[in-house]
């Protein structure tokens, strides 16, 4: 046991002392923060400005101005703000009055070809003559999958209602009051049935949890593999296994590297916990709402990390023991790495219906549980029995993986020749 | 007293037999040479002694007991192809190697410093292996082998790749350890070193022992069948009816006689051929000759065995 402790200590100290460890501990959360914010930033920038020619057949002189007003950015808090939703695309409207009996298609055709070449960004909004009597306005553009169209729709809807109310004899403030947007307040239902404000950050928290789980399990699993290869390649194994049993050596490495990972995660979790208690109130005082991550979620994260790490690091240890060099490992690690990566490719399915049978099944598969069950925990509150069951399945799988790894590791680390075939690996299991 | 004893040890890997029915004993305080060509089964034999693998049949006794994990701290093993942790300082890894042999860190650190001073590496204790020359690294590996003050040293090709000065430093260290009563097992291809240092030898070829015993006795078995001849002139008087093998080096020739050939006949022919002779001496064969003789001689046997097996 004293010898195993020496191995654990070596693995831990050598790794924690490196600059890479310090940098990754500090930089990863920053990188992830950037990554989480990037899609939003990109979408906002990507939308940019869109010039829309409004073909106005409504015959109403004020409708256009009302729509335009509502689409234009206003200072936050201003009364005029018809729509406080952040706009992904900024619409710049230009009015062209078209007589009700004119053929709208002709007008568009003329305009479209007038510019010489067909403009990618050209967009038309048709306000038909009967718009107040139920005729549908029409938006025509090359790109109709723009997220910003929703805000255009809402602006038109509000403007039409306002004009109708005005025609019905209402005035100014009353109209404003009657057309005020109703905002839906989204709250998370907790296990106890209480309501919890997630500040619209639920998705980001879930994504951060998912990504960190994926990243740390993959990184530390690969650390294990490289460590095994280093010792095998340099023949240090011979000295070590002439003093310690191969199984003890493997467990020492697994635990040592695992403790390095836990140190890093511990630092992250503590800073998040501090931020959500002390930091939250400081930021809240300045009007910035930070995501609140409940303590239970952090605990589950650590638990699932430990399980995920042990499962994958053990599998990576098998890979390391069967190859002779990092180059060979590139290929050999594929079957293990793909198991880590698959959840990242299918997590949207789970996110879409986190309590559906597919999501529940996927989150029970031991290789996917660390990421997908964690995701479900972050998105909804899955029944506790499901969480515990997935953990139990993982524990059983880990025991099996360690048993397999012990058999292969012991033979593999002392075999320097060519990479073994699967049949040879099978024979290794029977060596005494 | 026998420190190590192999009794009919056999190790198989599936159909392949790495060591077959191997028996030898190593006396306490002796230097034992485990010899054989590449792939003969030396490494597997050593691995059985250091408890990395266990024999399928037969026994391995160390200090009179069946080899087990408890006995490992009594052995220091320097593998043939060896390495060090690249990212650890010399001193730190020596302490680590001491730790896994059961030494506490303070004792390990003291031993490491003593040995580093002895092998003139004290200035490098805080450096990492990539900063050291290959020879220095090899000395560090030697220290890793002896840091826990083992009773038995197993050194696989300890001098390969070392410059003559380092070889002498290491030889001196080994000789000193022997004087303290330690037992040393050598595995090497360099027969001159075996002749210089070993008391007993065991020669393995194709997984089987082909020769064993004390060096003196083994050589005596072959008799004085070798002529050392220092001469000037042509060598056409050395005809195959008398001479089995002829190694001519810069200062003299080593002539292995045919079985039953008379050494005096060589002398007679040389004089008749008008060759000028500076030295004529009848000696036991060199270990190198015995090695080649045994290894090439057993090849025929080995191929027969394969046929039977198939």
Interface residues (C-beta under 8 A of the other chain):
Chain A: X2 X3 X6 X7 X9 X10 X14 X18 X230 X233 X234 X235 X236 X238 X239 X240 X241 X242 X243 X244 X245 X414 X416 X427 X431 X432
Chain B: X13 X14 X47 X50 X51 X52 X53 X54 X56 X69 X72 X73 X75 X77 X78 X79 X81 X82 X83 X84 X85 X86 X87 X88 X96 X97 X99 X100 X101 X102 X144 X145
